[in-house]
């Protein structure tokens, strides 16, 4: 344990912590998107998937604990590395060359902050305080999914958040394997292609949820349109 703590205090230790925690988060993101694909099958399939997760508490709660640990390690390590870099070079270079840098790598701090804000919003929207955004139907998760993404402003937030996610994952996934030692000229192009492919799949897959709701590729739950019509025709909507 002492050796692990000593390693973490070093710059390379913090980078390894960021790499490993980032891979855990990416793994969850893939699973999360895959589960949400049930929305294309229909209301019953999505709700059955949601019920199976609710009943499998012995898997869900340990997963949440691991994710909380991974997010904490990722954020704390990133903040510590940024602070350490600033302390080591309090005055920025007058001329900075980015011969190997990409837009994604230079945008990592911005995309990271944007992604953190998006994750907090997502948790508020569907988990911590969903009543702030739309009327909750606790027995119908698909209703909540559809209602949340059908709102144009909320859909825009999800689109922006997932663009930040894709940008962050592209460079993060590419550099994570370099950090843990999987770095060789023979395979670097493959590693880069893998990062591009993963970021593209996750970005497009998640972007398509709000887009599909608005284009009608994901159909509204039973009774949703009638409920919305009644809400618009109610006296309260006239004020």
C-alpha positions as CSV (number, residue, x, y, z in Angstrom):
1,X,0.0,0.0,0.0
2,X,2.8,2.4,0.9
3,X,4.5,1.7,-2.4
4,X,1.3,2.4,-4.3
5,X,0.8,5.7,-2.4
6,X,4.4,6.7,-3.1
7,X,4.0,5.9,-6.8
8,X,0.8,8.0,-6.9
9,X,2.7,11.0,-5.5
10,X,4.8,11.1,-8.7
11,X,3.8,12.6,-12.0
12,X,3.8,9.2,-13.7
13,X,1.8,7.7,-10.9
14,X,-0.9,10.3,-11.4
15,X,-0.9,9.8,-15.1
16,X,-1.3,6.1,-14.6
17,X,-4.2,6.7,-12.3
18,X,-5.8,9.0,-14.9
19,X,-5.3,6.4,-17.6
20,X,-6.7,3.4,-15.6
21,X,-9.7,5.4,-14.2
22,X,-10.4,6.8,-17.7
23,X,-10.5,3.3,-19.1
24,X,-13.0,2.2,-16.4
25,X,-15.2,5.2,-17.3
26,X,-15.0,4.5,-21.0
27,X,-16.0,0.9,-20.3
28,X,-19.1,2.1,-18.4
29,X,-19.9,4.6,-21.2
30,X,-19.9,1.9,-23.8
31,X,-22.3,-0.3,-21.6
32,X,-24.5,2.7,-20.9
33,X,-24.9,3.5,-24.6
34,X,-25.5,-0.1,-25.4
35,X,-28.3,-0.4,-22.9
36,X,-30.0,2.8,-24.2
37,X,-30.1,1.2,-27.7
38,X,-33.2,-0.6,-26.3
39,X,-35.0,2.7,-27.0
40,X,-35.0,1.8,-30.7
41,X,-36.7,-1.5,-30.0
42,X,-39.5,0.2,-28.2
43,X,-41.1,1.1,-24.9
44,X,-41.5,-2.4,-23.5
45,X,-37.9,-3.4,-24.3
46,X,-36.5,-0.2,-22.7
47,X,-38.6,-0.6,-19.6
48,X,-37.7,-4.2,-19.2
49,X,-34.0,-3.3,-19.4
50,X,-34.5,-0.6,-16.8
51,X,-36.3,-3.0,-14.5
52,X,-33.6,-5.6,-14.8
53,X,-31.0,-3.1,-13.7
54,X,-33.2,-2.0,-10.8
55,X,-33.6,-5.6,-9.7
56,X,-29.9,-6.4,-10.0
57,X,-28.9,-4.0,-7.2
58,X,-26.0,-6.3,-6.2
59,X,-24.4,-5.4,-9.6
60,X,-25.6,-1.8,-9.8
61,X,-24.4,-0.5,-6.5
62,X,-20.9,-2.0,-6.7
63,X,-20.7,-0.5,-10.2
64,X,-21.7,2.9,-8.9
65,X,-19.0,2.6,-6.1
66,X,-16.3,1.7,-8.7
67,X,-17.5,4.6,-10.9
68,X,-17.4,7.1,-8.0
69,X,-13.9,6.0,-7.2
70,X,-12.8,6.2,-10.9
71,X,-14.3,9.6,-11.4
72,X,-12.7,10.9,-8.1
73,X,-9.3,9.5,-9.1
74,X,-9.6,10.9,-12.6
75,X,-10.6,14.4,-11.5
76,X,-8.2,14.7,-8.6
77,X,-5.3,13.4,-10.6
78,X,-6.0,15.8,-13.5
79,X,-6.3,18.8,-11.1
80,X,-3.1,17.8,-9.4
81,X,-1.2,17.4,-12.7
82,X,-2.4,20.8,-13.9
83,X,-1.4,22.5,-10.6
84,X,2.0,20.7,-10.6
85,X,2.7,21.9,-14.2
86,X,1.8,25.5,-13.4
87,X,4.0,25.4,-10.3
88,X,6.9,24.0,-12.3
89,X,6.5,26.6,-15.0
90,X,4.8,29.7,-13.5
91,X,5.5,31.8,-16.6
92,X,4.3,30.4,-19.9
93,X,6.7,30.0,-22.9
94,X,6.7,33.0,-25.3
95,X,6.6,30.6,-28.2
96,X,4.9,27.2,-28.0
97,X,5.3,24.6,-30.7
98,X,2.6,21.8,-31.0
99,X,4.3,19.7,-33.7
100,X,2.7,16.5,-32.4
101,X,-0.3,18.0,-30.6
102,X,-3.8,17.7,-31.9
103,X,-6.8,19.9,-31.4
104,X,-8.2,17.2,-29.0
105,X,-5.1,17.2,-26.9
106,X,-4.9,21.0,-26.6
107,X,-8.6,21.0,-25.8
108,X,-8.5,18.4,-23.1
109,X,-8.8,20.8,-20.1
110,X,-11.8,22.5,-21.8
111,X,-13.5,19.3,-22.9
112,X,-12.9,17.8,-19.4
113,X,-14.6,20.7,-17.6
114,X,-17.5,20.7,-20.1
115,X,-17.8,16.9,-19.7
116,X,-17.9,17.2,-15.9
117,X,-20.6,19.9,-16.1
118,X,-22.6,17.7,-18.5
119,X,-22.3,14.6,-16.2
120,X,-23.6,16.6,-13.3
121,X,-26.5,17.9,-15.4
122,X,-27.2,14.3,-16.6
123,X,-27.3,13.1,-13.0
124,X,-29.6,15.9,-12.0
125,X,-31.8,15.3,-15.0
126,X,-32.5,11.6,-14.7
127,X,-31.4,10.6,-11.2
128,X,-31.0,13.2,-8.4
129,X,-33.6,15.8,-9.2
130,X,-35.6,14.8,-12.4
131,X,-38.7,16.7,-11.2
132,X,-36.9,19.9,-12.0
133,X,-37.0,19.2,-15.7
134,X,-40.2,17.2,-16.4
135,X,-42.9,15.3,-14.7
136,X,-41.6,11.9,-13.6
137,X,-43.3,8.6,-14.4
138,X,-41.5,6.3,-12.0
139,X,-43.1,3.2,-13.4
140,X,-42.2,4.1,-17.0
141,X,-38.5,4.9,-17.5
142,X,-39.0,5.1,-21.3
143,X,-41.5,8.0,-20.8
144,X,-38.8,9.9,-18.8
145,X,-36.2,9.1,-21.4
146,X,-38.4,10.4,-24.3
147,X,-39.8,13.4,-22.4
148,X,-36.3,14.5,-21.4
149,X,-34.8,14.3,-24.9
150,X,-37.9,15.7,-26.7
151,X,-37.3,19.1,-25.1
152,X,-35.2,21.1,-27.7
153,X,-33.1,22.9,-25.1
154,X,-32.3,19.7,-23.2
155,X,-31.6,17.9,-26.5
156,X,-29.1,20.6,-27.3
157,X,-27.4,20.2,-24.0
158,X,-27.0,16.4,-24.7
159,X,-25.7,17.1,-28.1
160,X,-23.1,19.5,-26.8
161,X,-22.2,17.2,-24.0
162,X,-21.6,14.2,-26.2
163,X,-19.4,16.2,-28.6
164,X,-17.2,17.1,-25.6
165,X,-17.3,13.4,-24.6
166,X,-16.1,12.3,-28.0
167,X,-13.3,14.8,-28.1
168,X,-12.2,13.9,-24.6
169,X,-12.3,10.1,-25.2
170,X,-10.4,10.4,-28.5
171,X,-7.3,11.9,-27.0
172,X,-7.7,10.2,-23.6
173,X,-8.0,6.7,-25.0
174,X,-5.1,7.2,-27.3
175,X,-2.8,8.6,-24.6
176,X,-4.0,6.2,-21.9
177,X,-2.3,3.2,-23.5
178,X,0.8,5.3,-24.1
179,X,0.9,6.1,-20.3
180,X,0.6,2.4,-19.3
181,X,3.4,1.4,-21.6
182,X,1.6,0.2,-24.8
183,X,3.6,2.5,-27.0
184,X,5.4,1.3,-30.1
185,X,5.9,2.8,-33.5
186,X,4.6,-0.4,-35.1
187,X,1.3,-0.1,-33.3
188,X,0.8,3.6,-32.7
189,X,-1.3,4.1,-35.9
190,X,-3.5,1.1,-34.8
191,X,-3.9,2.7,-31.4
192,X,-4.8,6.0,-33.0
193,X,-7.3,4.3,-35.3
194,X,-8.8,2.5,-32.4
195,X,-9.2,5.8,-30.5
196,X,-10.9,7.5,-33.5
197,X,-13.2,4.5,-34.0
198,X,-14.2,4.3,-30.3
199,X,-14.8,8.1,-30.0
200,X,-16.8,8.1,-33.3
201,X,-19.0,5.2,-32.2
202,X,-19.7,6.6,-28.8
203,X,-20.3,10.2,-30.1
204,X,-22.6,9.2,-33.0
205,X,-24.4,6.6,-30.9
206,X,-25.2,9.0,-28.1
207,X,-25.9,11.9,-30.4
208,X,-28.5,9.8,-32.2
209,X,-30.7,9.4,-29.2
210,X,-31.9,13.1,-29.0
211,X,-31.8,13.3,-32.8
212,X,-33.8,10.2,-33.3
213,X,-36.4,11.4,-30.8
214,X,-36.9,14.6,-32.8
215,X,-36.9,12.9,-36.2
216,X,-39.3,10.2,-35.1
217,X,-36.9,7.2,-35.3
218,X,-37.6,6.6,-31.7
219,X,-41.4,6.6,-31.2
220,X,-43.2,8.2,-28.3
221,X,-44.5,6.0,-25.5
222,X,-48.1,5.1,-25.4
223,X,-50.3,8.0,-24.3
224,X,-47.5,10.5,-24.5
225,X,-48.9,12.7,-27.3
226,X,-52.4,12.7,-25.7
227,X,-50.9,13.7,-22.4
228,X,-48.9,16.6,-23.9
229,X,-52.0,17.8,-25.8
230,X,-54.0,17.8,-22.6
231,X,-51.2,19.7,-20.8
232,X,-51.1,22.3,-23.5
233,X,-54.9,22.7,-23.5
234,X,-55.1,23.0,-19.7
235,X,-56.0,26.4,-18.2
236,X,-52.5,26.7,-16.6
237,X,-50.9,26.7,-20.1
238,X,-52.8,29.9,-20.9
239,X,-50.9,31.9,-18.3
